[in-house]
Amino acid sequence: MAAVTGSWEQVCRIEDLDQDRPIGRLVGTSGQDRDRVCVVRGPGGQPVAMLDRCPHRDISLSGGTVRDGSLICPGHFWRFDLSDGRRTDLPTEAATVYPTRIVDGWVEALLPPAVPHQSMRAWLLQQAAERSADMPDHAPTPPEIGQTVDVKGVDTNYHDEGSGAPVVLIHGSGPGVSAWANWRLTLPALAQEFRVLAPDLLGFGYTRRKPSDRYDMAAWTDHLVGFLDAMELGSVSLVGNSFGGALALNLATFHPERVDRLVLMGSVGAAFSLTPGLDAVWGFEPSLPAMRSLLNVFAHDRSLVDDDLALLRLDAATRPGVHEAYARMFPVPRQQHIDAMTVDEELVRRIPVPTLIVHGRDDRVIPLTTSLRLHELIDDSQLHVFGRCGHWVQIERADEFNRLLCDFLA
Protein backbone atom coordinates (compact mmCIF):
# COMPACT_ATOMS: atom_id res chain seq x y z
CA MET A 1 0.00 0.00 0.00
CA ALA A 2 1.48 3.36 -1.01
CA ALA A 3 2.20 5.93 1.69
CA VAL A 4 -0.51 8.53 2.15
CA THR A 5 0.10 12.04 3.44
CA GLY A 6 -2.55 14.49 4.42
CA SER A 7 -4.68 14.87 7.53
CA TRP A 8 -6.31 12.56 10.07
CA GLU A 9 -10.11 12.91 9.88
CA GLN A 10 -12.79 11.54 12.18
CA VAL A 11 -15.12 9.18 10.28
CA CYS A 12 -17.40 7.38 12.77
CA ARG A 13 -17.63 6.05 16.31
CA ILE A 14 -16.12 2.60 16.74
CA GLU A 15 -19.32 1.30 18.37
CA ASP A 16 -21.29 2.24 15.24
CA LEU A 17 -19.46 -0.40 13.19
CA ASP A 18 -21.27 -3.69 12.61
CA GLN A 19 -19.34 -6.87 11.90
CA ASP A 20 -20.50 -7.23 8.30
CA ARG A 21 -21.94 -3.84 7.28
CA PRO A 22 -19.76 -0.99 5.96
CA ILE A 23 -20.42 2.61 6.95
CA GLY A 24 -20.14 5.43 4.41
CA ARG A 25 -19.40 8.98 5.50
CA LEU A 26 -18.76 12.31 3.81
CA VAL A 27 -15.67 13.78 5.48
CA GLY A 28 -14.72 17.32 4.53
CA THR A 29 -16.19 19.85 2.12
CA SER A 30 -13.72 19.86 -0.77
CA GLY A 31 -16.28 18.21 -3.05
CA GLN A 32 -13.53 15.80 -4.17
CA ASP A 33 -13.37 12.01 -4.03
CA ARG A 34 -11.20 12.09 -0.90
CA ASP A 35 -14.25 13.31 1.08
CA ARG A 36 -15.97 9.95 0.57
CA VAL A 37 -14.87 7.38 3.14
CA CYS A 38 -16.04 3.83 3.79
CA VAL A 39 -15.20 2.11 7.09
CA VAL A 40 -15.59 -1.59 7.80
CA ARG A 41 -14.40 -4.07 10.39
CA GLY A 42 -11.51 -6.04 8.97
CA PRO A 43 -9.90 -9.31 10.10
CA GLY A 44 -9.65 -9.35 13.88
CA GLY A 45 -12.36 -6.72 14.20
CA GLN A 46 -10.06 -3.77 13.56
CA PRO A 47 -11.53 -0.92 11.48
CA VAL A 48 -10.35 -0.44 7.91
CA ALA A 49 -11.01 2.85 6.11
CA MET A 50 -10.96 3.23 2.36
CA LEU A 51 -12.12 5.52 -0.42
CA ASP A 52 -15.85 4.95 -0.81
CA ARG A 53 -15.56 4.29 -4.51
CA CYS A 54 -15.06 1.07 -6.47
CA PRO A 55 -12.08 1.36 -8.88
CA HIS A 56 -14.18 -0.26 -11.60
CA ARG A 57 -17.05 2.24 -11.72
CA ASP A 58 -18.28 5.09 -9.54
CA ILE A 59 -20.16 2.84 -7.13
CA SER A 60 -20.13 3.32 -3.35
CA LEU A 61 -18.40 0.44 -1.59
CA SER A 62 -20.33 1.31 1.57
CA GLY A 63 -23.39 -0.22 -0.11
CA GLY A 64 -21.65 -3.61 -0.18
CA THR A 65 -21.26 -6.41 2.33
CA VAL A 66 -18.39 -7.99 4.24
CA ARG A 67 -17.76 -11.72 3.99
CA ASP A 68 -14.72 -13.88 4.79
CA GLY A 69 -12.37 -10.92 5.18
CA SER A 70 -13.43 -9.27 1.92
CA LEU A 71 -15.60 -6.29 1.03
CA ILE A 72 -18.00 -7.15 -1.82
CA CYS A 73 -18.87 -4.27 -4.15
CA PRO A 74 -22.64 -4.02 -4.79
CA GLY A 75 -22.06 -3.27 -8.48
CA HIS A 76 -20.35 -6.18 -10.26
CA PHE A 77 -19.62 -7.96 -6.96
CA TRP A 78 -15.86 -7.45 -7.08
CA ARG A 79 -14.26 -8.65 -3.83
CA PHE A 80 -11.55 -6.63 -2.13
CA ASP A 81 -9.26 -8.17 0.49
CA LEU A 82 -9.54 -5.98 3.59
CA SER A 83 -5.90 -6.60 4.50
CA ASP A 84 -4.57 -4.65 1.52
CA GLY A 85 -7.53 -3.61 -0.66
CA ARG A 86 -6.56 -5.85 -3.57
CA ARG A 87 -9.21 -7.60 -5.65
CA THR A 88 -9.13 -11.25 -4.56
CA ASP A 89 -9.29 -12.74 -8.07
CA LEU A 90 -7.29 -10.00 -9.87
CA PRO A 91 -4.67 -8.46 -7.55
CA THR A 92 -3.71 -5.80 -10.12
CA GLU A 93 -7.01 -4.07 -9.25
CA ALA A 94 -7.36 -2.56 -5.80
CA ALA A 95 -9.53 -0.29 -3.70
CA THR A 96 -7.80 2.69 -2.06
CA VAL A 97 -7.14 1.83 1.61
CA TYR A 98 -6.26 4.58 4.09
CA PRO A 99 -4.17 4.30 7.26
CA THR A 100 -6.66 3.94 10.09
CA ARG A 101 -6.54 4.48 13.85
CA ILE A 102 -8.84 4.79 16.86
CA VAL A 103 -8.64 7.94 19.01
CA ASP A 104 -11.00 8.45 21.98
CA GLY A 105 -13.50 6.04 20.48
CA TRP A 106 -13.41 7.65 17.02
CA VAL A 107 -12.29 5.86 13.89
CA GLU A 108 -9.92 8.20 12.08
CA ALA A 109 -8.54 7.89 8.56
CA LEU A 110 -5.45 9.53 7.13
CA LEU A 111 -6.82 11.18 4.00
CA PRO A 112 -4.76 12.67 1.18
CA PRO A 113 -4.77 16.43 0.91
CA ALA A 114 -7.45 18.05 -1.20
CA VAL A 115 -6.30 19.11 -4.65
CA PRO A 116 -6.00 22.91 -4.86
CA HIS A 117 -9.01 24.59 -6.41
CA GLN A 118 -8.83 25.21 -10.15
CA SER A 119 -10.98 27.29 -12.39
CA MET A 120 -13.33 25.27 -14.56
CA ARG A 121 -11.32 26.26 -17.63
CA ALA A 122 -8.03 25.09 -16.07
CA TRP A 123 -9.62 21.84 -14.92
CA LEU A 124 -11.06 21.09 -18.35
CA LEU A 125 -7.72 21.77 -20.04
CA GLN A 126 -5.94 19.50 -17.56
CA GLN A 127 -8.47 16.70 -18.07
CA ALA A 128 -8.17 17.01 -21.84
CA ALA A 129 -4.38 16.80 -21.64
CA GLU A 130 -4.44 13.78 -19.34
CA ARG A 131 -6.96 11.94 -21.50
CA SER A 132 -4.97 12.65 -24.67
CA ALA A 133 -1.82 11.28 -23.05
CA ASP A 134 -3.56 8.16 -21.73
CA MET A 135 -5.91 7.58 -24.65
CA PRO A 136 -5.57 4.04 -26.03
CA ASP A 137 -5.84 3.36 -29.73
CA HIS A 138 -9.37 2.14 -29.10
CA ALA A 139 -11.91 2.24 -26.31
CA PRO A 140 -11.51 -0.47 -23.65
CA THR A 141 -13.49 -3.61 -24.33
CA PRO A 142 -16.37 -4.22 -21.89
CA PRO A 143 -15.73 -7.32 -19.75
CA GLU A 144 -18.92 -8.88 -21.13
CA ILE A 145 -17.23 -9.26 -24.53
CA GLY A 146 -14.95 -12.26 -24.86
CA GLN A 147 -14.14 -14.04 -28.13
CA THR A 148 -16.30 -14.74 -31.16
CA VAL A 149 -16.97 -18.02 -32.95
CA ASP A 150 -19.24 -18.75 -35.90
CA VAL A 151 -21.99 -21.14 -34.80
CA LYS A 152 -24.02 -22.12 -37.85
CA GLY A 153 -23.84 -18.58 -39.20
CA VAL A 154 -24.35 -16.86 -35.82
CA ASP A 155 -21.46 -14.79 -34.46
CA THR A 156 -21.44 -16.11 -30.89
CA ASN A 157 -19.77 -14.29 -28.02
CA TYR A 158 -18.07 -16.56 -25.48
CA HIS A 159 -15.48 -16.65 -22.71
CA ASP A 160 -12.74 -19.27 -22.63
CA GLU A 161 -10.46 -19.41 -19.59
CA GLY A 162 -8.11 -21.90 -17.99
CA SER A 163 -6.97 -25.33 -19.18
CA GLY A 164 -7.84 -28.92 -18.45
CA ALA A 165 -11.08 -30.86 -18.72
CA PRO A 166 -13.75 -28.69 -20.43
CA VAL A 167 -16.62 -27.25 -18.40
CA VAL A 168 -19.39 -25.28 -20.16
CA LEU A 169 -21.43 -22.75 -18.17
CA ILE A 170 -24.98 -22.05 -19.42
CA HIS A 171 -26.54 -18.80 -18.21
CA GLY A 172 -30.13 -18.02 -17.22
CA SER A 173 -32.77 -15.88 -18.91
CA GLY A 174 -33.02 -12.58 -17.01
CA PRO A 175 -33.32 -9.26 -18.87
CA GLY A 176 -29.92 -8.06 -20.05
CA VAL A 177 -28.22 -11.28 -18.93
CA SER A 178 -24.96 -12.46 -20.48
CA ALA A 179 -22.55 -15.26 -19.73
CA TRP A 180 -20.19 -12.83 -18.01
CA ALA A 181 -22.92 -11.23 -15.89
CA ASN A 182 -24.12 -14.66 -14.78
CA TRP A 183 -20.74 -16.33 -14.21
CA ARG A 184 -18.26 -13.51 -13.47
CA LEU A 185 -17.52 -14.90 -9.98
CA THR A 186 -17.44 -18.52 -11.17
CA LEU A 187 -15.17 -18.26 -14.23
CA PRO A 188 -11.92 -17.33 -12.44
CA ALA A 189 -12.45 -19.88 -9.66
CA LEU A 190 -13.09 -22.83 -12.00
CA ALA A 191 -10.37 -21.72 -14.45
CA GLN A 192 -7.73 -22.60 -11.85
CA GLU A 193 -8.48 -26.29 -12.45
CA PHE A 194 -10.47 -26.59 -15.69
CA ARG A 195 -10.94 -25.12 -19.14
CA VAL A 196 -14.10 -23.08 -18.65
CA LEU A 197 -16.25 -21.91 -21.56
CA ALA A 198 -19.30 -19.66 -21.20
CA PRO A 199 -21.23 -18.67 -24.35
CA ASP A 200 -23.90 -16.01 -24.75
CA LEU A 201 -26.85 -18.09 -25.96
CA LEU A 202 -28.89 -17.26 -29.05
CA GLY A 203 -30.58 -13.87 -28.57
CA PHE A 204 -28.67 -13.00 -25.37
CA GLY A 205 -25.70 -10.85 -24.45
CA TYR A 206 -23.28 -9.97 -27.23
CA THR A 207 -24.13 -12.86 -29.54
CA ARG A 208 -25.34 -11.34 -32.79
CA ARG A 209 -29.11 -11.15 -33.16
CA LYS A 210 -31.07 -11.26 -36.41
CA PRO A 211 -34.75 -10.37 -36.94
CA SER A 212 -35.30 -13.86 -38.33
CA ASP A 213 -34.01 -15.64 -35.20
CA ARG A 214 -36.43 -18.12 -33.62
CA TYR A 215 -36.42 -18.39 -29.84
CA ASP A 216 -37.53 -21.74 -28.43
CA MET A 217 -35.97 -24.75 -26.76
CA ALA A 218 -35.17 -26.46 -30.06
CA ALA A 219 -33.35 -23.37 -31.37
CA TRP A 220 -31.43 -22.77 -28.12
CA THR A 221 -30.44 -26.44 -27.84
CA ASP A 222 -29.34 -26.52 -31.48
CA HIS A 223 -27.24 -23.40 -30.93
CA LEU A 224 -25.60 -24.89 -27.83
CA VAL A 225 -24.75 -28.15 -29.60
CA GLY A 226 -23.46 -26.07 -32.51
CA PHE A 227 -21.23 -24.17 -30.11
CA LEU A 228 -19.72 -27.43 -28.82
CA ASP A 229 -19.12 -28.53 -32.41
CA ALA A 230 -17.58 -25.18 -33.41
CA MET A 231 -15.20 -25.39 -30.43
CA GLU A 232 -14.40 -29.02 -31.36
CA LEU A 233 -15.49 -30.26 -27.96
CA GLY A 234 -16.54 -33.88 -27.62
CA SER A 235 -17.95 -34.52 -24.15
CA VAL A 236 -18.00 -31.80 -21.49
CA SER A 237 -19.26 -31.12 -18.01
CA LEU A 238 -22.30 -28.84 -18.09
CA VAL A 239 -23.34 -26.28 -15.47
CA GLY A 240 -26.82 -24.88 -16.13
CA ASN A 241 -28.42 -21.99 -14.26
CA SER A 242 -32.25 -21.71 -14.23
CA PHE A 243 -33.31 -21.60 -17.90
CA GLY A 244 -29.78 -22.82 -18.69
CA GLY A 245 -30.47 -25.85 -16.51
CA ALA A 246 -33.28 -26.89 -18.84
CA LEU A 247 -30.87 -26.67 -21.78
CA ALA A 248 -28.33 -28.76 -19.87
CA LEU A 249 -31.03 -31.37 -19.20
CA ASN A 250 -31.92 -31.37 -22.90
CA LEU A 251 -28.32 -32.16 -23.81
CA ALA A 252 -28.05 -34.83 -21.12
CA THR A 253 -31.20 -36.58 -22.36
CA PHE A 254 -31.01 -36.11 -26.15
CA HIS A 255 -27.21 -35.94 -26.55
CA PRO A 256 -25.91 -38.03 -23.62
CA GLU A 257 -22.63 -38.73 -25.37
CA ARG A 258 -21.75 -35.01 -25.03
CA VAL A 259 -22.10 -34.87 -21.23
CA ASP A 260 -19.57 -36.12 -18.64
CA ARG A 261 -21.03 -34.51 -15.52
CA LEU A 262 -24.08 -32.37 -14.94
CA VAL A 263 -24.71 -29.47 -12.55
CA LEU A 264 -28.18 -27.94 -12.25
CA MET A 265 -28.52 -24.71 -10.28
CA GLY A 266 -31.98 -23.29 -9.55
CA SER A 267 -32.94 -25.25 -12.62
CA VAL A 268 -36.04 -25.41 -14.77
CA GLY A 269 -36.76 -28.87 -16.17
CA ALA A 270 -39.32 -30.36 -13.78
CA ALA A 271 -42.98 -29.36 -13.90
CA PHE A 272 -44.14 -26.38 -11.83
CA SER A 273 -46.64 -23.53 -12.01
CA LEU A 274 -45.54 -20.05 -13.05
CA THR A 275 -44.35 -18.11 -10.00
CA PRO A 276 -44.92 -14.35 -9.57
CA GLY A 277 -41.14 -13.98 -9.56
CA LEU A 278 -40.61 -15.71 -12.91
CA ASP A 279 -43.59 -13.85 -14.38
CA ALA A 280 -41.86 -10.59 -13.39
CA VAL A 281 -38.55 -11.74 -14.93
CA TRP A 282 -40.01 -12.78 -18.27
CA GLY A 283 -42.49 -9.89 -18.39
CA PHE A 284 -39.91 -7.19 -17.62
CA GLU A 285 -40.58 -3.74 -19.09
CA PRO A 286 -37.55 -1.42 -18.87
CA SER A 287 -37.47 1.16 -16.08
CA LEU A 288 -35.23 1.75 -13.08
CA PRO A 289 -37.98 0.96 -10.51
CA ALA A 290 -38.87 -2.24 -12.39
CA MET A 291 -35.22 -3.35 -12.49
CA ARG A 292 -34.72 -2.54 -8.81
CA SER A 293 -37.84 -4.54 -7.93
CA LEU A 294 -36.65 -7.44 -10.09
CA LEU A 295 -33.23 -7.57 -8.43
CA ASN A 296 -34.98 -7.79 -5.06
CA VAL A 297 -36.74 -10.89 -6.39
CA PHE A 298 -33.45 -12.49 -7.45
CA ALA A 299 -31.52 -11.85 -4.24
CA HIS A 300 -32.41 -12.99 -0.72
CA ASP A 301 -29.72 -10.67 0.69
CA ARG A 302 -31.20 -7.26 -0.18
CA SER A 303 -27.96 -5.50 0.80
CA LEU A 304 -26.56 -6.72 -2.54
CA VAL A 305 -29.10 -4.57 -4.39
CA ASP A 306 -29.06 -0.80 -4.85
CA ASP A 307 -29.76 1.75 -7.58
CA ASP A 308 -26.17 1.56 -8.88
CA LEU A 309 -26.53 -2.15 -9.63
CA ALA A 310 -30.03 -1.60 -11.03
CA LEU A 311 -28.68 1.04 -13.42
CA LEU A 312 -25.92 -1.29 -14.61
CA ARG A 313 -28.39 -4.08 -15.30
CA LEU A 314 -30.86 -1.67 -16.91
CA ASP A 315 -28.11 -0.44 -19.25
CA ALA A 316 -27.40 -4.04 -20.29
CA ALA A 317 -31.10 -4.75 -20.83
CA THR A 318 -31.64 -1.69 -23.03
CA ARG A 319 -28.69 -1.87 -25.40
CA PRO A 320 -29.92 -1.60 -29.00
CA GLY A 321 -31.92 -4.67 -29.96
CA VAL A 322 -31.62 -6.43 -26.60
CA HIS A 323 -35.08 -5.78 -25.16
CA GLU A 324 -36.72 -6.21 -28.54
CA ALA A 325 -35.31 -9.74 -28.75
CA TYR A 326 -36.08 -10.48 -25.09
CA ALA A 327 -39.72 -9.42 -25.49
CA ARG A 328 -40.12 -12.05 -28.21
CA MET A 329 -38.80 -14.93 -26.09
CA PHE A 330 -41.40 -15.41 -23.36
CA PRO A 331 -44.75 -13.82 -24.35
CA VAL A 332 -47.96 -14.54 -22.47
CA PRO A 333 -49.31 -17.01 -21.55
CA ARG A 334 -45.97 -17.73 -19.89
CA GLN A 335 -46.86 -21.13 -18.44
CA GLN A 336 -46.41 -22.49 -21.97
CA HIS A 337 -42.68 -21.73 -21.82
CA ILE A 338 -42.26 -23.59 -18.52
CA ASP A 339 -44.10 -26.54 -20.01
CA ALA A 340 -41.85 -26.43 -23.10
CA MET A 341 -38.76 -26.54 -20.86
CA THR A 342 -40.07 -29.44 -18.79
CA VAL A 343 -38.22 -32.63 -19.73
CA ASP A 344 -40.13 -35.91 -19.82
CA GLU A 345 -39.59 -37.62 -16.46
CA GLU A 346 -38.84 -41.00 -18.03
CA LEU A 347 -35.98 -39.39 -19.97
CA VAL A 348 -34.70 -37.68 -16.83
CA ARG A 349 -34.70 -41.03 -15.00
CA ARG A 350 -32.34 -42.41 -17.66
CA ILE A 351 -29.65 -39.74 -17.14
CA PRO A 352 -26.57 -41.87 -16.41
CA VAL A 353 -24.01 -39.22 -15.47
CA PRO A 354 -23.17 -37.96 -11.97
CA THR A 355 -25.34 -34.92 -11.27
CA LEU A 356 -25.06 -32.13 -8.71
CA ILE A 357 -28.29 -30.22 -8.00
CA VAL A 358 -28.03 -26.85 -6.24
CA HIS A 359 -30.81 -24.51 -5.10
CA GLY A 360 -31.37 -21.51 -2.86
CA ARG A 361 -33.96 -22.37 -0.23
CA ASP A 362 -35.52 -18.90 -0.51
CA ASP A 363 -35.63 -18.79 -4.32
CA ARG A 364 -38.67 -16.75 -5.44
CA VAL A 365 -38.14 -17.38 -9.17
CA ILE A 366 -37.83 -21.17 -9.50
CA PRO A 367 -39.36 -23.15 -6.60
CA LEU A 368 -37.18 -25.52 -4.59
CA THR A 369 -39.64 -28.31 -5.42
CA THR A 370 -38.18 -28.52 -8.95
CA SER A 371 -34.76 -29.49 -7.59
CA LEU A 372 -36.30 -31.88 -5.08
CA ARG A 373 -38.11 -33.64 -7.93
CA LEU A 374 -35.01 -33.78 -10.15
CA HIS A 375 -33.09 -35.29 -7.23
CA GLU A 376 -35.78 -37.98 -6.91
CA LEU A 377 -35.63 -38.76 -10.62
CA ILE A 378 -31.86 -38.82 -11.23
CA ASP A 379 -30.44 -41.85 -9.49
CA ASP A 380 -26.80 -40.73 -9.42
CA SER A 381 -27.51 -37.25 -8.02
CA GLN A 382 -26.76 -35.23 -4.93
CA LEU A 383 -28.70 -32.17 -3.74
CA HIS A 384 -27.27 -29.15 -1.94
CA VAL A 385 -29.70 -26.51 -0.63
CA PHE A 386 -28.36 -23.15 0.59
CA GLY A 387 -30.39 -21.52 3.35
CA ARG A 388 -30.89 -17.74 3.40
CA CYS A 389 -30.23 -17.71 -0.34
CA GLY A 390 -32.37 -16.78 -3.33
CA HIS A 391 -32.00 -17.36 -7.07
CA TRP A 392 -28.42 -16.00 -7.14
CA VAL A 393 -26.59 -18.92 -5.51
CA GLN A 394 -23.47 -18.28 -7.61
CA ILE A 395 -23.38 -14.69 -6.33
CA GLU A 396 -24.87 -14.81 -2.83
CA ARG A 397 -22.84 -17.91 -1.90
CA ALA A 398 -20.03 -17.56 -4.44
CA ASP A 399 -17.15 -19.03 -2.43
CA GLU A 400 -19.12 -22.01 -1.14
CA PHE A 401 -20.69 -22.63 -4.55
CA ASN A 402 -17.30 -22.53 -6.30
CA ARG A 403 -15.76 -24.97 -3.81
CA LEU A 404 -18.73 -27.30 -4.17
CA LEU A 405 -18.47 -27.13 -7.95
CA CYS A 406 -14.71 -27.74 -8.05
CA ASP A 407 -14.97 -30.72 -5.71
CA PHE A 408 -17.78 -32.28 -7.74
CA LEU A 409 -16.13 -31.76 -11.12
CA ALA A 410 -12.67 -32.89 -10.03
Number of C-alpha atoms within 10 A of each C-alpha: 12 7 7 13 12 11 13 16 18 19 22 21 14 19 9 11 18 13 16 17 18 24 21 21 16 14 18 14 9 13 11 10 13 20 19 20 27 24 28 26 23 21 15 7 12 15 22 24 28 26 23 27 20 23 16 13 11 11 20 21 27 26 22 24 21 22 16 12 17 23 29 23 23 24 25 20 18 23 25 25 22 24 13 15 22 20 20 16 14 12 12 8 16 20 22 18 25 26 17 21 18 15 11 8 12 16 24 25 28 19 24 15 13 16 9 6 9 10 8 9 9 11 12 12 12 13 12 12 12 11 11 10 9 9 11 9 6 6 7 8 8 7 10 19 17 19 12 16 16 14 20 13 8 18 16 25 25 23 20 17 17 17 14 12 15 22 25 21 27 28 26 26 21 23 25 20 21 29 26 22 17 21 18 19 21 20 23 17 19 20 19 14 16 20 17 25 21 24 28 26 27 27 25 26 26 24 21 18 17 12 9 6 14 15 15 15 16 14 14 17 21 16 18 22 17 16 21 18 13 13 13 9 12 12 17 18 22 28 25 25 29 24 23 27 27 26 30 29 30 22 20 23 21 12 13 16 12 18 22 20 19 27 24 28 28 29 28 29 29 22 18 15 12 18 14 12 18 23 16 17 21 20 18 18 15 14 14 17 13 16 24 19 14 20 23 20 22 24 24 23 15 11 13 21 21 18 16 19 20 23 17 16 22 20 14 19 26 16 13 10 14 19 20 14 19 21 14 13 18 20 13 11 9 16 16 13 17 20 16 14 22 17 19 13 15 11 15 20 16 14 21 18 17 18 25 22 23 26 30 27 20 19 23 20 21 27 23 19 14 18 25 17 14 24 20 15 18 22 16 14 18 16 16 17 18 17 14 15 22 26 27 23 28 23 22 20 17 17 17 13 20 20 14 14 18 15 9 15 21 8
